[in-house]
Each structure stands twice: as structure tokens, then as C-alpha cells.
């Protein structure tokens, strides 16, 4: 599977004679489930043996969210069945780990030329290289790793907006004669509305579970919800549903959070993209087609396209460009243990944090603003160890891949890289939560207060965070206004005392 790491490379075996039928072995990781890309794009059922290894080390090596495991394993098994229906021979092998599974296959079929697309993590890339697997380009993205490295190598600062505009021009998306359609590249200013009142949110698709789903559910001792499709046909239905029912209002409310609806107008497509069931070009083409026929406004279409060809491609590129050790960065020397609330949503009285963690517990998913401005914000302002928080995020989200989570958490979420990816930390107090969500109305803490028993922990810890890192942020030109605000506080001694109480209460699961 995609994120297996630490597996012993036990390759000792006596190879048998090469298979009389097959000429190649094509290894398909569980996040390369695409017939038209990667190692399968030129696959031939007459000469190719398809191999997929369901690794017990992957299944049990971490405390994965069971919904995530169900989605990954069932999607892989369905994909194997779709290849068999096309006429391929598929060896779907259950093994202790990937090397053992491949060793057994080589034992049976001989050491045929063995190929795979470039793996999606440093760990698996190194593992496949050590096993002697020939790697072909991973074209499940629109930007090759070589192209991105060339772009990043020529930048003084890694500004995503510059990359995104280049993507629009390079790929010919929403541009005419080298200029953006409608004359603007970016509609962020229009897309920051708080949750609306009395809004009717469209219903979400639900997916019936077939026998293969139920088999996986029994194996995992899990009762899956009906939310995540596990086939390409199901993923295509989700894409069509999004374009028909949610794309129009996706842009204005993409940053809003409400306890009245957990997905709002978000697409719910990231899991399918990240395992290969959908290709980014399919998403872009569907959204642009809706714009061209007048079915969706530019504000929403541009926002969606930017997430797909801008942010997603940028994050994948930066993962490979920044290197493997980037995941261990801790520029703010944050060493607090992971808070109890991340393991149990009842271990807090903060309505926003408890509500978001409860959603993760139920569905293994929340959209990008709860991830960044509530979960990551809490880890940031409490000084939680970045690696512990990164591991929790990777383990608990249905769309989590290492390439996604490492830059998003280390660089953007908890500012552990010293500003290499994002020059300004995404720290926020209760005022932001109150403006962009409706959680504060049902909470016992007041977002306007920074001291006292009823003060919002986010408000208290925001200022305490700035105070703790005052010297470092004083050198940051984008933090000048915040530091000036800190210097104007008349109750800083009381705030420091309240911050100690809040941190102790969070560690005990009582605040």
C-alpha cells in the first residue's frame, strides 16, 4: 500500500524459471488505481501480470482510522476486479509486507522485469529502488516532479499564486490569448463568506455496499458509512453530483464552517484523486465545461480549478522538492505531547474543536478550513510537537497521503519549517472562529475575552503564542501588525497566567 514504511527488505528467495506467458510484472500501489495512467497506461493483458500487495504491516502498523482503511482496501480490491474483467491476470497478494509479497510472486513467476510508477512517498520510493523495481513516471498529476523541481529551483520564494498562474497558462485552462478569462486570475476576495443563515445544503450521495465492500468490512471488523465510493463508477458519480449540485456555490462558502452541515458545498473528491480513481484533468474539464455552458460562475469554477491545478500540484511538488527530512522540521521548538482531545472529542469544552474532532471520528474527513484553522491552529498555538500532530493527521483522514500531509502540516499548519513554505504562521484567535463558523454560539467560552475563566482558549493562546515567539516574529515583515497589537496589550501578565491554566486544562482534557 502507499504509505508502508519500515518494512524489512526480505528479498532472499530461490527464483523459479521465468513465466512462459508473462513478460513483465506491473506493481500497482493502492494509490495508483488508474487504468490510463502510471504503469498501467500501456499495459497489455497478453504479456503483463498485474500485482497488488495488501500488506499486513500497512494495515496494522499504525492506528489508522478504520474508515480510511476500509476505503483504501475496498477500492484496491474493486480495482483489481475491474482489471480482471478487462482480461488481465491480477495477483492480489496478502502478505506480511510488500517485499515478502513480491518475493513470493517472483518465486512463482521468476524474476521478470518488474515495473511500477513512481511511488507517492519517499519511503516506498526507496523500498522499490532497493527491490530493483523499474520506475516509470507517475502521471497521476498534471505536473511532473522534474518540471516542478525546475520551477522551484528558479524561485526566490515559493509563491503558490505564481505557480498557479503559470499552470493556467501552461495547461491552457481558463485563459484566452495568454490572459485569464474575465480578466482576473483570482477571486479569493469574493470567496470568504461566513456560513449563511437558513441555507439549504444539497443532499450528499450515498453508496450501496456490495459483497466486496462487506467482505472488507468483516475483515476490518468495521461498519462503514455510505459516504465513500470504492469504485471508479462511484467516484465519477460523486464528480457529476458536485458539478450539478455544489459547484455554483462552492466558491463563496469554501472557507465557511458550520455545525449545520459538515461538507457544505465541498466536492468530497480528494479521496478519489489521491488513490487514482479520478484524474485531476477530469475534475478540471468538468468544472470548465460547466463554466463554458453558463452553468457555474467564474468565482466558483476558478476557486475549484485553483485547488486542483494550483494547490494540490504545488503541495505534491514541494513534498519532493523539499526532501525527506522536511517532515522532521521543528523550527518553533514545539514539544508538547498530542492533546487528549485528538484521541477523544469529549476531552474538551471548546465547541469548535470538539465538533471538528467528532466529525473526523465519524467520517475520517473535514474540509480544509477546519483542518487548518481549528485542528492545526490548536496544535500551533499550544506548541504541540509537529511530528506527533502530523502522524495523527496522516492516520485519521480518508484522503491522507504522506505527500499531502507533510507540507500541509509542517509548512502551513504548524509553521515548523521557519517560514520556508508559508512566510506567515496561520495562527488565529477566537475572533476568526466566530466570524467564519457558528460554533461560538453554542460554546461556553467567549471569543471576545482573552483573560478570565470564560475567555476563549483560542483567543488566550493566540496572544500567548505571539508572546512566546515575539523575538522570532519581530523579524517577519508580515507579522508587524500582530506584534504591534501584542505590544499594546495592557493585561499581558494576566494573559500569561490564563494561558498556563488553559494549557494545563487542555492537557487534562478539561478545557
TIVODO-830845 format. One record per residue (C-alpha): chain; x, y, z. Coordinates in pm, 1 decimal. Layout:
mol, east, north, up
A, X, Y, Z
...
***
This chain:
mol, east, north, up
A, 0.0, 0.0, 0.0
A, 101.4, 360.5, -48.7
A, 228.8, 456.2, 293.7
A, 403.8, 142.7, 410.1
A, 733.7, 222.2, 576.3
A, 987.8, 41.8, 784.5
A, 932.0, -293.9, 617.4
A, 1231.5, -525.8, 610.1
A, 1358.4, -584.3, 259.4
A, 1347.5, -962.8, 282.2
A, 1424.4, -1048.1, -79.8
A, 1614.6, -1373.8, -31.5
A, 1449.8, -1646.0, -235.3
A, 1528.7, -1901.2, -499.4
A, 1379.4, -1766.8, -823.2
A, 1192.9, -2009.1, -1041.8
A, 1212.8, -2012.3, -1416.7
A, 1052.9, -1710.0, -1584.9
A, 685.1, -1743.8, -1663.3
A, 619.7, -1881.7, -2009.6
A, 326.2, -1646.5, -2055.6
A, 413.0, -1316.8, -1890.6
A, 694.6, -1088.2, -1994.6
A, 653.1, -820.3, -1728.0
A, 523.1, -776.0, -1375.2
A, 343.4, -447.0, -1315.1
A, 319.3, -346.2, -949.1
A, 21.0, -122.6, -867.4
A, 30.0, 50.6, -525.4
A, -303.6, 119.3, -360.9
A, -290.6, 488.4, -453.8
A, -230.1, 423.3, -827.0
A, -576.4, 289.0, -909.2
A, -595.7, 430.4, -1259.8
A, -613.3, 220.8, -1576.2
A, -497.2, 504.6, -1803.2
A, -203.8, 640.2, -1605.1
A, 112.1, 527.7, -1433.8
A, 241.4, 178.8, -1501.7
A, -92.7, 66.7, -1648.3
A, -119.8, 321.0, -1927.1
A, 42.2, 82.5, -2178.3
A, -41.5, -244.5, -2001.4
A, -121.2, -546.7, -2218.2
A, -321.0, -839.0, -2074.6
A, -137.6, -1075.5, -2309.2
A, 206.0, -1015.2, -2157.9
A, 162.2, -833.7, -1823.5
A, 94.9, -978.1, -1480.3
A, -63.2, -716.9, -1252.3
A, 45.2, -736.8, -889.0
A, -115.2, -568.2, -588.5
A, 10.2, -641.5, -236.8
A, -217.7, -597.0, 62.9
A, 37.7, -563.6, 337.5
A, -44.1, -660.5, 693.6
A, 227.9, -422.1, 808.0
A, 39.2, -143.0, 637.1
A, -294.4, -246.7, 786.6
A, -170.5, -282.6, 1143.2
A, 145.7, -73.8, 1153.4
A, -29.7, 242.1, 1271.6
A, -356.3, 323.9, 1449.5
A, -527.9, 410.2, 1121.0
A, -885.3, 536.1, 1119.5
A, -1082.2, 226.5, 1021.1
A, -1292.0, 418.0, 768.2
A, -969.9, 515.1, 593.6
A, -850.2, 154.7, 584.5
A, -1187.7, 37.5, 456.3
A, -1180.0, 289.6, 172.6
A, -822.1, 207.3, 72.5
A, -856.2, -171.4, 82.6
A, -1201.3, -195.2, -73.4
A, -1106.9, 48.5, -350.6
A, -797.6, -158.9, -427.4
A, -991.5, -485.7, -437.4
A, -1258.4, -335.7, -661.1
A, -988.6, -204.3, -891.1
A, -829.2, -547.7, -911.4
A, -1167.4, -691.0, -1009.8
A, -1212.1, -426.6, -1280.0
A, -874.7, -523.7, -1429.3
A, -970.3, -891.0, -1425.0
A, -1295.4, -804.1, -1603.7
A, -1083.4, -638.9, -1872.7
A, -889.4, -959.5, -1923.2
A, -581.5, -902.1, -1706.7
A, -435.2, -1159.3, -1474.0
A, -416.5, -991.6, -1133.8
A, -224.5, -1141.2, -843.8
A, -377.2, -964.5, -543.3
A, -145.6, -1087.8, -273.6
A, -195.0, -1064.0, 103.9
A, 142.5, -1069.5, 276.0
A, 320.8, -960.9, 592.2
A, 475.6, -672.8, 400.0
A, 532.8, -561.2, 42.4
A, 881.2, -715.4, -0.9
A, 755.4, -1053.0, 121.2
A, 460.3, -1037.2, -115.0
A, 681.4, -954.6, -412.2
A, 933.8, -1222.8, -313.4
A, 658.0, -1484.4, -323.2
A, 543.0, -1363.0, -664.8
A, 898.1, -1374.6, -802.9
A, 928.9, -1722.9, -658.0
A, 624.6, -1832.5, -858.1
A, 681.3, -1643.8, -1182.3
A, 1055.9, -1585.8, -1195.4
A, 1237.1, -1255.5, -1175.1
A, 1065.3, -1098.5, -1471.7
A, 1120.5, -728.4, -1543.0
A, 917.1, -562.3, -1267.5
A, 783.1, -210.7, -1312.7
A, 581.0, 42.0, -1115.7
A, 500.2, 408.0, -1145.3
A, 699.3, 639.6, -919.8
A, 567.9, 579.5, -567.1
A, 395.7, 860.6, -381.6
A, 622.1, 866.8, -75.5
A, 993.4, 873.7, -6.3
A, 968.7, 551.1, 195.1
A, 808.9, 347.2, -78.9
A, 1027.5, 505.9, -345.3
A, 1337.1, 392.9, -155.0
A, 1185.6, 48.9, -94.6
A, 1103.6, -7.2, -461.7
A, 1450.5, 103.9, -565.2
A, 1610.2, -138.5, -321.3
A, 1391.6, -416.9, -456.6
A, 1513.6, -345.7, -808.9
A, 1176.7, -231.1, -942.0
A, 1198.8, -18.1, -1255.0
A, 1009.8, 308.2, -1209.4
A, 814.8, 492.5, -1476.2
A, 675.9, 844.0, -1449.0
A, 384.4, 899.0, -1214.2
A, 141.9, 1093.7, -1433.4
A, -145.4, 1088.7, -1187.2
A, -64.3, 1458.7, -1153.1
A, -57.6, 1727.6, -1420.3
A, 292.7, 1836.3, -1323.8
A, 592.2, 1605.9, -1336.0
A, 837.6, 1607.5, -1047.7
A, 1115.8, 1714.7, -1282.2
A, 912.0, 2009.2, -1412.1
A, 824.5, 2125.0, -1062.7
A, 1184.3, 2093.8, -942.4
A, 1292.3, 2313.1, -1233.9
A, 1028.4, 2572.9, -1141.5
A, 1106.6, 2569.1, -769.4
A, 1479.7, 2580.8, -829.7
A, 1439.9, 2915.4, -1001.9
A, 1229.2, 3080.9, -731.6
A, 1346.9, 3313.0, -455.0
A, 1026.1, 3237.7, -266.2
A, 784.9, 2952.6, -329.5
A, 474.1, 3159.9, -400.4
A, 187.2, 2929.2, -486.5
A, -1.5, 3201.0, -673.6
A, 287.0, 3241.0, -918.2
A, 295.7, 2866.1, -974.8
A, -81.1, 2855.5, -1021.8
A, -86.0, 3128.4, -1285.6
A, 190.9, 2950.1, -1469.3
A, -16.9, 2632.3, -1454.9
A, -315.9, 2808.2, -1608.6
A, -100.5, 2925.7, -1898.8
A, 92.5, 2601.0, -1941.1
A, -218.3, 2382.7, -1935.4
A, -442.3, 2627.1, -2123.5
A, -709.6, 2639.9, -1854.6
A, -944.0, 2941.0, -1828.1
A, -714.1, 3156.2, -2040.0
A, -751.7, 3333.3, -2373.4
A, -458.7, 3480.1, -2564.4
A, -232.7, 3446.5, -2263.5
A, -473.0, 3624.5, -2028.6
A, -728.4, 3494.8, -1777.1
A, -1086.7, 3472.3, -1895.4
A, -1294.4, 3756.3, -1746.0
A, -968.5, 3946.0, -1682.3
A, -886.3, 3819.8, -1332.6
A, -669.6, 3533.6, -1210.2
A, -805.2, 3507.5, -860.0
A, -1142.4, 3554.1, -690.7
A, -1036.4, 3494.9, -331.7
A, -1186.0, 3824.8, -219.1
A, -1532.1, 3707.7, -322.7
A, -1490.0, 3364.5, -166.6
A, -1463.7, 3432.7, 205.4
A, -1823.4, 3445.6, 317.4
A, -1922.2, 3315.2, 661.5
A, -2185.4, 3043.3, 684.9
A, -2521.1, 3172.4, 560.9
A, -2837.1, 3169.0, 768.3
A, -3123.7, 2936.4, 678.7
A, -2928.7, 2792.0, 387.4
A, -3047.0, 2468.7, 228.7
A, -2746.7, 2244.9, 175.3
A, -2783.9, 1989.1, -105.9
A, -2804.6, 1622.7, -4.3
A, -2492.5, 1412.0, -42.5
A, -2466.4, 1094.5, -243.0
A, -2476.4, 767.4, -56.4
A, -2327.6, 447.7, -192.2
A, -2469.9, 99.1, -155.0
A, -2224.4, -159.1, -22.2
A, -2168.3, -463.8, -240.5
A, -2036.0, -804.4, -139.9
A, -1674.1, -697.5, -180.1
A, -1728.8, -396.7, 47.2
A, -1892.3, -619.9, 305.7
A, -1606.2, -868.2, 287.1
A, -1356.0, -591.5, 363.9
A, -1577.5, -458.1, 640.6
A, -1584.3, -800.1, 805.4
A, -1207.8, -831.4, 775.3
A, -1162.3, -495.8, 948.1
A, -1447.5, -552.8, 1195.7
A, -1590.4, -222.5, 1080.3
A, -1933.9, -85.8, 998.8
A, -1861.3, 152.1, 708.2
A, -2074.8, 454.2, 640.5
A, -2232.4, 507.0, 299.7
A, -2028.7, 816.5, 220.5
A, -1719.1, 700.0, 31.9
A, -1746.8, 523.4, -301.9
A, -1499.9, 240.9, -358.4
A, -1520.0, 212.9, -738.0
A, -1435.6, 437.3, -1029.9
A, -1800.3, 437.8, -1132.7
A, -1893.6, 562.2, -788.0
A, -1622.9, 827.5, -795.3
A, -1748.8, 954.1, -1131.2
A, -2098.1, 983.2, -983.3
A, -1957.9, 1196.8, -699.8
A, -1788.8, 1424.7, -954.1
A, -2110.8, 1461.0, -1152.9
A, -2310.4, 1525.9, -834.8
A, -2069.2, 1800.5, -729.3
A, -2087.4, 1977.9, -1064.5
A, -2467.6, 1959.4, -1069.2
A, -2544.2, 2049.3, -708.4
A, -2248.9, 2218.5, -538.9
A, -2012.5, 2385.6, -785.2
A, -2223.8, 2700.2, -822.3
A, -2188.4, 2794.9, -455.0
A, -1859.4, 2622.2, -383.8
A, -1652.8, 2940.8, -410.0
A, -1838.3, 3182.3, -179.6
A, -1858.8, 2935.4, 109.7
A, -1537.4, 2736.0, 65.2
A, -1388.4, 2890.6, 383.2
A, -1702.5, 2870.3, 597.1
A, -1761.4, 2615.3, 873.7
A, -2098.3, 2531.6, 1026.2
A, -2230.8, 2263.0, 1254.7
A, -2547.6, 2261.5, 1040.8
A, -2370.2, 2075.7, 761.5
A, -2030.6, 1907.6, 764.2
A, -1937.6, 1921.5, 393.6
A, -2120.1, 2238.8, 278.6
A, -2052.7, 2274.1, -95.8
A, -1717.3, 2096.0, -93.9
A, -1663.8, 1834.9, -361.5
A, -1564.4, 1532.1, -145.0
A, -1341.4, 1429.5, -436.3
A, -998.6, 1433.7, -271.2
A, -1002.5, 1065.4, -163.9
A, -1065.2, 953.1, -522.1
A, -798.8, 1183.6, -660.3
A, -544.7, 1065.3, -406.6
A, -589.6, 695.4, -484.4
A, -613.2, 746.0, -860.5
A, -979.7, 659.9, -918.7
A, -1014.6, 1006.3, -1067.9
A, -754.2, 1207.2, -1257.0
A, -714.2, 1583.1, -1196.2
A, -773.2, 1655.8, -1563.4
A, -1120.7, 1501.8, -1533.8
A, -1211.7, 1737.2, -1249.8
A, -1083.3, 2044.1, -1428.9
A, -1254.7, 1953.9, -1755.7
A, -1588.3, 1900.8, -1578.9
A, -1570.9, 2235.0, -1395.5
A, -1458.0, 2432.8, -1700.3
A, -1729.4, 2271.6, -1912.0
A, -1987.6, 2388.8, -1657.7
A, -1849.5, 2743.1, -1682.5
A, -1845.8, 2736.5, -2062.1
A, -2212.4, 2636.3, -2080.3
A, -2312.1, 2901.6, -1825.3
A, -2394.9, 2652.5, -1551.2
A, -2143.7, 2782.5, -1292.4
A, -1992.4, 3126.7, -1219.4
A, -1625.2, 3206.3, -1268.9
A, -1579.6, 3275.0, -894.9
A, -1658.1, 2915.8, -804.2
A, -1500.1, 2749.9, -1105.9
A, -1174.1, 2940.4, -1064.1
A, -1163.3, 2856.5, -693.3
A, -1209.8, 2486.9, -766.5
A, -957.6, 2484.0, -1050.2
A, -705.5, 2659.6, -825.4
A, -736.7, 2385.5, -564.1
A, -679.4, 2114.5, -825.3
A, -408.0, 2251.6, -1056.5
A, -264.0, 2503.7, -812.4
A, -257.9, 2397.1, -451.5
A, -267.6, 2019.7, -497.0
A, 5.2, 2012.9, -762.5
A, 210.7, 2266.8, -567.1
A, 195.7, 2060.9, -246.0
A, 297.5, 1741.7, -425.1
A, 582.7, 1922.4, -596.2
A, 704.5, 2080.4, -273.6
A, 696.3, 1744.0, -94.7
A, 952.0, 1604.4, -338.4
A, 1147.9, 1928.4, -373.8
A, 1195.3, 1989.8, -0.6
A, 1330.7, 1643.4, 69.3
A, 1263.7, 1360.2, 309.0
A, 1392.4, 1527.5, 625.2
A, 1143.3, 1812.4, 587.5
A, 890.7, 1601.8, 781.4
A, 1110.6, 1631.3, 1091.7
A, 1136.8, 2010.0, 1096.1
A, 1050.8, 2183.0, 1424.2
A, 1151.2, 2543.9, 1382.4
A, 944.6, 2668.2, 1677.0
A, 1081.8, 2402.4, 1916.2
A, 727.5, 2281.3, 1986.3
A, 742.4, 1975.6, 2211.7
A, 405.8, 1941.5, 2384.3
A, 256.7, 1593.3, 2364.4
A, -50.9, 1543.9, 2147.5
A, -353.7, 1670.8, 2339.9
A, -615.9, 1421.4, 2465.3
A, -888.4, 1579.5, 2250.3
A, -725.8, 1442.3, 1935.9
A, -794.9, 1092.8, 2065.2
A, -1137.0, 1169.0, 2214.0
A, -1360.6, 1455.6, 2104.3
A, -1519.8, 1461.2, 2450.4
A, -1190.8, 1573.7, 2608.2
A, -1264.4, 1942.7, 2556.2
A, -1531.3, 2202.7, 2628.2
A, -1436.7, 2401.3, 2315.3
A, -1735.0, 2360.2, 2082.7
A, -1531.7, 2413.9, 1766.2
A, -1253.8, 2169.1, 1848.5
A, -1484.1, 1903.5, 1992.3
A, -1721.8, 1932.9, 1697.8
A, -1449.2, 1906.0, 1434.5
A, -1274.3, 1611.2, 1602.2
A, -1612.9, 1438.3, 1634.0
A, -1659.7, 1478.3, 1257.5
A, -1317.9, 1321.6, 1198.3
A, -1412.5, 1034.1, 1426.8
A, -1735.1, 974.5, 1230.9
A, -1618.5, 1018.0, 873.4
A, -1237.3, 1047.6, 859.7
A, -1282.2, 1383.0, 685.5
A, -1339.2, 1753.4, 739.6
A, -1267.5, 2020.1, 481.4
A, -958.3, 2237.1, 460.0
A, -1060.7, 2520.9, 693.6
A, -1136.3, 2301.5, 999.2
A, -808.7, 2121.3, 927.9
A, -610.9, 2443.7, 909.4
A, -786.4, 2697.4, 1130.6
A, -915.6, 2471.4, 1407.5
A, -712.2, 2147.9, 1427.6
A, -376.8, 2280.7, 1306.0
A, -434.0, 2613.4, 1475.9
A, -481.0, 2434.0, 1808.1
A, -161.1, 2235.3, 1754.9
A, 24.3, 2552.7, 1656.3
A, -76.2, 2781.8, 1941.7
A, -38.9, 2509.1, 2205.5
A, 311.0, 2423.5, 2085.0
A, 225.1, 2062.3, 2004.1
A, 509.7, 1853.7, 1864.2
A, 480.2, 1879.0, 1482.9
A, 566.0, 1515.8, 1414.6
A, 305.8, 1387.6, 1659.8
A, 39.7, 1608.7, 1503.9
A, 149.2, 1511.9, 1152.9
A, 118.0, 1143.1, 1239.3
A, -231.3, 1197.9, 1378.7
A, -342.5, 1379.0, 1063.6
A, -199.8, 1107.7, 838.0
A, -367.2, 833.4, 1036.1
A, -713.3, 984.1, 1062.9
A, -809.2, 1129.0, 724.2
A, -952.0, 922.8, 442.3
A, -763.9, 1131.6, 183.3
A, -433.7, 1139.9, 373.3
A, -119.1, 1062.7, 179.1
A, 227.8, 1143.8, 300.4
A, 291.4, 1385.5, 13.9
A, -25.8, 1573.9, 110.6
A, 14.9, 1587.1, 484.8
A, 385.0, 1662.1, 523.7
A, 391.1, 2004.6, 350.7
A, 37.8, 2092.6, 462.4
A, 110.4, 2022.6, 829.1
A, 479.4, 2104.2, 866.7
A, 482.3, 2405.9, 637.0
A, 133.5, 2550.6, 652.1
A, -41.6, 2408.4, 956.1
A, 213.4, 2444.1, 1235.8
A, 482.1, 2664.6, 1074.6
A, 752.8, 2418.4, 1172.6
A, 976.2, 2498.6, 875.0
A, 1064.7, 2852.9, 984.2
A, 860.0, 3009.8, 707.5
A, 1012.2, 2827.0, 412.0
A, 675.3, 2734.0, 263.8
A, 449.2, 2998.2, 419.9
A, 609.0, 3319.8, 541.5
A, 333.3, 3384.2, 796.9
A, 202.2, 3136.8, 1056.6
A, -168.0, 3056.0, 1029.9
A, -242.3, 3136.7, 1393.0
A, -582.7, 3278.4, 1480.8
A, -782.2, 3367.5, 1787.6
A, -1148.7, 3330.0, 1868.8
A, -1245.8, 3626.9, 1652.3
A, -1168.1, 3431.5, 1335.0
A, -1355.9, 3123.7, 1457.0
A, -1653.4, 3341.0, 1549.7
A, -1655.0, 3512.9, 1210.0
A, -1619.4, 3206.1, 988.6
A, -1813.3, 2944.9, 1188.8
A, -2124.4, 2919.1, 1404.4
A, -1959.6, 2713.8, 1680.0
A, -1919.8, 3004.4, 1920.5
A, -2295.6, 3044.7, 1967.4
A, -2313.9, 2711.1, 2143.1
A, -1989.7, 2739.6, 2337.4
A, -1931.7, 2836.5, 2698.7
A, -1622.0, 3036.9, 2607.1
A, -1637.3, 3397.3, 2484.1
A, -1424.4, 3467.6, 2174.0
A, -1402.5, 3835.1, 2271.4
A, -1226.1, 3760.6, 2600.7
A, -858.8, 3672.1, 2640.1
A, -843.2, 3654.8, 3020.0
A, -1076.2, 3508.5, 3279.8
A, -1244.6, 3170.5, 3316.5
A, -1481.0, 3232.9, 3024.8
A, -1212.1, 3352.0, 2784.7
A, -1191.9, 3160.4, 2459.8
A, -884.2, 2934.8, 2471.1
A, -804.6, 3026.7, 2111.9
A, -806.5, 3397.4, 2195.7
A, -586.6, 3348.6, 2500.7
A, -343.2, 3115.0, 2328.9
A, -320.3, 3324.8, 2013.2
A, -173.1, 3615.7, 2207.6
A, 34.5, 3384.6, 2423.6
A, 173.6, 3223.1, 2107.6
A, 278.6, 3563.9, 1973.8
A, 429.8, 3649.4, 2311.8
A, 629.6, 3324.9, 2329.5
A, 771.4, 3377.7, 1981.4
A, 792.5, 3756.7, 1990.6
A, 1161.9, 3774.9, 1902.2
A, 1134.9, 3539.0, 1605.4
A, 825.1, 3706.0, 1462.7
A, 961.6, 4057.3, 1510.9
A, 1190.4, 3985.4, 1214.3
A, 898.0, 3879.9, 995.1
A, 769.3, 4170.4, 784.6
A, 425.1, 4007.6, 759.9
A, 389.3, 3989.3, 1138.6
A, 449.4, 4355.0, 1219.4
A, 84.2, 4439.9, 1280.3
A, 35.6, 4142.3, 1512.1
A, 344.2, 4225.8, 1717.5
A, 228.5, 4586.9, 1745.4
A, -105.6, 4461.5, 1875.8
A, 73.2, 4242.6, 2127.7
A, 275.9, 4539.6, 2249.6
A, -43.9, 4733.3, 2313.9
A, -193.8, 4473.0, 2547.0
A, -240.0, 4610.3, 2897.9
A, -325.3, 4275.2, 3054.5
A, -29.0, 4069.6, 2933.5
A, 66.6, 3942.6, 3282.8
A, -288.2, 3818.7, 3340.7
A, -297.6, 3668.1, 2991.2
A, 20.3, 3471.3, 3059.3
A, -134.0, 3329.2, 3375.2
A, -453.8, 3237.9, 3193.9
A, -250.9, 3071.4, 2915.6
A, -84.5, 2843.3, 3171.3
A, -428.4, 2745.1, 3304.0
A, -560.5, 2680.6, 2954.3
A, -265.2, 2465.5, 2853.5
A, -288.0, 2262.7, 3174.1
A, -662.6, 2221.8, 3125.0
A, -619.4, 2105.2, 2765.2
A, -355.2, 1854.6, 2873.3
A, -602.6, 1715.4, 3127.2
A, -889.6, 1714.0, 2877.8
A, -1089.1, 1957.9, 3090.6
A, -1095.4, 2279.7, 2880.8
***
